[in-house]
Amino acid sequence: MPPLHLMPAASILAEGSGSMSLLEYVRAGGSLGYVLMALSVLAVALIVRNLLVVRRGLMAPADLVDTLSRQLRAGDIPGAAKSCEEDPGHSFVSNVMAAAIRRCAGNPMGQFEARAAVEEAGQAAVTKLQRLNNGLGVLAAVGPMLGLLGTVIGMIGAFNAIGSLQGSARSTELARFMSLALVNTAQGLVVAVPCTVAFALFRQRIDRLAGDVAGEVLERLAEDLAAGLARRAAGARAAQPAARPVGASPGTQVP
């Protein structure tokens, strides 16, 4: 075997790592290795779910926005509420407008509170979207802690081996427990680093998309809601019969 200083770096790494497969690395981590592997699978599932959910087309479907705008301008408030409830994707816009309509529809002054109702419902909907992303934040925090737990367990085993064994048996057990400690540390970081990056990116994406939808879509729908409530109130006043003076007969004309 040539001296180390004459060997290429790739050869040194290959000899140091051996030919261990991914499954063998998981097994080297002990029970916590399987737990961290399960967390990594869960993290991938959460990332895929967020990629599918946090999209402009799903947050503000064009067909739903056009339908709501038309119904609200026409004063068909119950029809708009039904359209929000029947939205199969339960989109961001349908959740916001359903909450705003519920708040304003039974209020005589609802047309003046439409904008505030939409803004408050939008903030609640953004918080709900952020809760979908919080799972990645939890995994980003739990991964290093589990890795540290495996490191501590490995160090405890290594010191026990030093104190209770002799000769080659001590060297073997010491190497095994040190490998357990380092593998668990690496596995915890492998889970935590991608989760931390994905959590930050999705948080920014949710804030950006929610701001775009609020500025371009919800502002217009809030104006349509206020106009629709005003038209509905005007129609209700026009449908009321004219008041008759006290004591006048039903056929008496009111001047």
C-alpha positions as CSV (number, residue, x, y, z in Angstrom):
1,M,0.0,0.0,0.0
2,P,1.5,3.4,-1.0
3,P,2.0,6.1,1.7
4,L,-1.0,8.3,2.4
5,H,0.6,11.4,1.1
6,L,1.0,9.7,-2.4
7,M,-2.6,8.4,-2.5
8,P,-5.4,10.5,-4.2
9,A,-8.0,12.0,-1.9
10,A,-10.8,10.0,-3.6
11,S,-8.9,6.7,-2.9
12,I,-8.5,7.7,0.8
13,L,-12.2,8.4,1.1
14,A,-13.2,5.2,-0.6
15,E,-11.0,3.1,1.7
16,G,-12.3,5.0,4.7
17,S,-15.9,4.6,3.9
18,G,-15.7,1.1,2.5
19,S,-18.5,-0.2,0.3
20,M,-21.4,0.5,2.8
21,S,-24.8,0.9,1.2
22,L,-27.4,3.4,2.3
23,L,-29.3,0.6,4.2
24,E,-26.1,-0.4,6.0
25,Y,-25.6,3.2,7.1
26,V,-29.1,3.2,8.4
27,R,-28.4,0.0,10.3
28,A,-25.2,1.4,11.6
29,G,-27.3,4.1,13.3
30,G,-29.3,1.6,15.4
31,S,-32.9,2.1,16.3
32,L,-32.6,5.9,15.9
33,G,-31.3,5.4,12.4
34,Y,-34.7,3.9,11.4
35,V,-36.5,6.7,13.1
36,L,-34.5,9.3,11.3
37,M,-35.1,7.5,8.0
38,A,-38.8,7.6,8.6
39,L,-38.6,11.3,9.4
40,S,-36.8,11.9,6.1
41,V,-39.6,10.1,4.2
42,L,-42.1,12.2,6.0
43,A,-40.1,15.4,5.1
44,V,-40.2,14.4,1.5
45,A,-43.9,13.9,1.6
46,L,-44.5,17.3,3.2
47,I,-42.3,19.0,0.6
48,V,-44.2,17.4,-2.2
49,R,-47.5,18.3,-0.5
50,N,-46.5,21.9,-0.2
51,L,-45.3,22.0,-3.8
52,L,-48.7,20.8,-4.9
53,V,-50.8,23.1,-2.6
54,V,-48.9,26.4,-2.5
55,R,-49.5,27.4,-6.1
56,R,-51.2,30.5,-7.6
57,G,-53.6,28.5,-9.7
58,L,-54.9,26.6,-6.7
59,M,-55.0,29.5,-4.3
60,A,-57.0,31.7,-6.7
61,P,-58.7,29.5,-9.4
62,A,-59.6,31.8,-12.3
63,D,-63.0,30.2,-12.9
64,L,-64.0,30.6,-9.3
65,V,-62.8,34.3,-9.2
66,D,-64.8,35.1,-12.3
67,T,-67.9,33.4,-10.9
68,L,-67.7,35.1,-7.5
69,S,-67.1,38.5,-9.1
70,R,-70.2,38.1,-11.4
71,Q,-72.4,36.9,-8.6
72,L,-71.3,39.6,-6.1
73,R,-71.8,42.5,-8.6
74,A,-75.3,41.2,-9.3
75,G,-76.1,41.1,-5.6
76,D,-76.4,37.3,-5.6
77,I,-74.8,37.0,-2.1
78,P,-76.3,33.6,-1.3
79,G,-75.1,32.3,-4.7
80,A,-71.6,33.5,-4.0
81,A,-71.6,31.9,-0.6
82,K,-72.7,28.6,-2.2
83,S,-70.0,28.8,-4.8
84,C,-67.4,29.2,-2.1
85,E,-68.8,26.2,-0.2
86,E,-68.9,24.0,-3.3
87,D,-65.3,24.8,-4.3
88,P,-63.8,21.3,-4.6
89,G,-60.3,22.5,-3.8
90,H,-61.2,24.6,-0.8
91,S,-58.9,27.3,-2.2
92,F,-57.5,30.3,-0.5
93,V,-60.0,32.7,-2.2
94,S,-63.0,30.5,-1.4
95,N,-62.1,30.3,2.3
96,V,-61.5,34.1,2.5
97,M,-64.7,35.1,0.7
98,A,-66.8,32.5,2.5
99,A,-65.8,34.0,5.9
100,A,-66.2,37.6,4.7
101,I,-69.7,36.8,3.3
102,R,-70.8,35.1,6.5
103,R,-69.7,38.2,8.5
104,C,-71.3,40.8,6.2
105,A,-74.4,39.1,4.9
106,G,-76.4,39.4,8.1
107,N,-75.1,42.9,9.0
108,P,-77.2,45.9,7.9
109,M,-73.9,47.9,7.6
110,G,-72.1,45.0,5.9
111,Q,-71.3,47.0,2.8
112,F,-69.1,49.3,4.8
113,E,-67.3,46.4,6.5
114,A,-66.7,44.3,3.4
115,R,-63.0,45.4,3.0
116,A,-62.2,44.9,6.6
117,A,-63.9,41.5,6.6
118,V,-61.9,40.3,3.6
119,E,-58.6,41.5,5.1
120,E,-59.2,39.7,8.4
121,A,-60.4,36.5,6.7
122,G,-57.3,36.8,4.5
123,Q,-55.0,37.0,7.5
124,A,-56.6,33.9,9.0
125,A,-56.3,32.0,5.8
126,V,-52.6,32.9,5.5
127,T,-52.1,31.6,9.1
128,K,-53.8,28.4,8.1
129,L,-51.4,28.0,5.1
130,Q,-48.4,28.6,7.3
131,R,-49.6,25.8,9.6
132,L,-49.3,23.4,6.7
133,N,-45.6,24.5,6.5
134,N,-44.9,24.2,10.2
135,G,-44.4,20.4,9.9
136,L,-41.2,21.0,8.1
137,G,-40.1,23.4,10.9
138,V,-40.8,20.8,13.5
139,L,-38.8,18.2,11.5
140,A,-35.9,20.7,11.1
141,A,-35.8,21.0,14.9
142,V,-36.4,17.4,15.8
143,G,-33.8,15.9,13.4
144,P,-30.6,17.4,15.1
145,M,-32.0,16.6,18.6
146,L,-32.5,12.9,17.7
147,G,-29.0,12.9,16.1
148,L,-27.6,14.4,19.3
149,L,-29.4,11.7,21.3
150,G,-27.8,9.0,19.2
151,T,-24.5,10.7,19.7
152,V,-24.9,10.7,23.5
153,I,-25.9,7.0,23.5
154,G,-22.9,6.1,21.4
155,M,-20.5,8.0,23.7
156,I,-22.0,6.4,26.7
157,G,-21.5,3.0,25.2
158,A,-17.9,3.9,24.2
159,F,-17.0,4.9,27.7
160,N,-18.6,1.8,29.1
161,A,-16.5,-0.3,26.7
162,I,-13.3,1.5,27.8
163,G,-14.1,0.8,31.4
164,S,-15.2,-2.8,31.2
165,L,-13.4,-4.4,28.4
166,Q,-9.8,-5.2,27.6
167,G,-7.7,-5.9,24.5
168,S,-9.3,-6.3,21.0
169,A,-12.8,-6.6,22.5
170,R,-12.5,-3.1,23.9
171,S,-11.2,-1.7,20.5
172,T,-14.1,-3.4,18.7
173,E,-16.8,-2.1,21.0
174,L,-15.2,1.3,21.1
175,A,-15.2,1.6,17.3
176,R,-18.8,0.3,17.1
177,F,-20.2,2.9,19.6
178,M,-18.2,5.7,18.1
179,S,-19.5,4.8,14.7
180,L,-23.1,4.8,16.1
181,A,-22.5,8.3,17.6
182,L,-21.2,9.8,14.3
183,V,-23.7,8.1,12.1
184,N,-26.6,9.3,14.2
185,T,-25.2,12.8,14.1
186,A,-24.9,12.7,10.3
187,Q,-28.4,11.3,9.9
188,G,-29.9,14.0,12.1
189,L,-28.2,16.7,10.0
190,V,-29.3,15.0,6.7
191,V,-32.9,15.4,7.9
192,A,-32.5,18.9,9.4
193,V,-30.7,20.8,6.7
194,P,-33.1,20.2,3.8
195,C,-36.1,20.7,6.1
196,T,-34.7,24.1,7.3
197,V,-34.1,25.3,3.7
198,A,-37.5,24.0,2.5
199,F,-39.3,25.6,5.5
200,A,-37.8,29.0,4.8
201,L,-38.5,28.9,1.1
202,F,-42.1,27.8,1.5
203,R,-42.7,30.4,4.1
204,Q,-41.5,33.1,1.7
205,R,-43.5,31.6,-1.1
206,I,-46.7,31.6,1.0
207,D,-46.2,35.2,2.0
208,R,-45.5,36.3,-1.6
209,L,-48.4,34.4,-3.2
210,A,-50.8,35.5,-0.5
211,G,-49.8,39.1,-1.0
212,D,-50.2,38.8,-4.8
213,V,-53.6,37.3,-4.4
214,A,-54.7,39.8,-1.8
215,G,-53.6,42.7,-4.0
216,E,-54.9,41.5,-7.3
217,V,-57.9,39.4,-6.5
218,L,-59.3,40.0,-3.0
219,E,-59.2,43.8,-3.4
220,R,-61.5,43.5,-6.4
221,L,-63.8,40.9,-4.8
222,A,-64.1,43.1,-1.7
223,E,-65.3,45.9,-3.8
224,D,-67.7,43.6,-5.6
225,L,-69.0,42.3,-2.2
226,A,-69.6,45.9,-1.0
227,A,-71.4,46.8,-4.3
228,G,-73.5,43.6,-4.1
229,L,-74.5,44.2,-0.5
230,A,-75.5,47.8,-1.4
231,R,-77.6,46.7,-4.4
232,R,-79.2,44.0,-2.3
233,A,-80.1,46.5,0.5
234,A,-81.4,49.0,-2.1
235,G,-83.6,46.2,-3.6
236,A,-84.9,45.3,-0.2
237,R,-85.9,48.9,0.6
238,A,-87.6,49.3,-2.8
239,A,-89.6,46.1,-2.2
240,Q,-91.0,47.4,1.1
241,P,-94.6,48.8,0.8
242,A,-95.1,52.5,1.3
243,A,-96.2,53.4,4.9
244,R,-99.9,54.4,5.4
245,P,-101.1,57.0,7.8
246,V,-102.7,55.7,11.0
247,G,-106.4,55.1,10.5
248,A,-106.3,55.2,6.7
249,S,-108.1,52.5,4.8
250,P,-106.1,50.0,2.6
251,G,-107.4,51.8,-0.5
252,T,-106.5,55.3,0.6
253,Q,-103.7,56.7,-1.5
254,V,-100.8,58.1,0.3
255,P,-99.9,61.6,-1.0
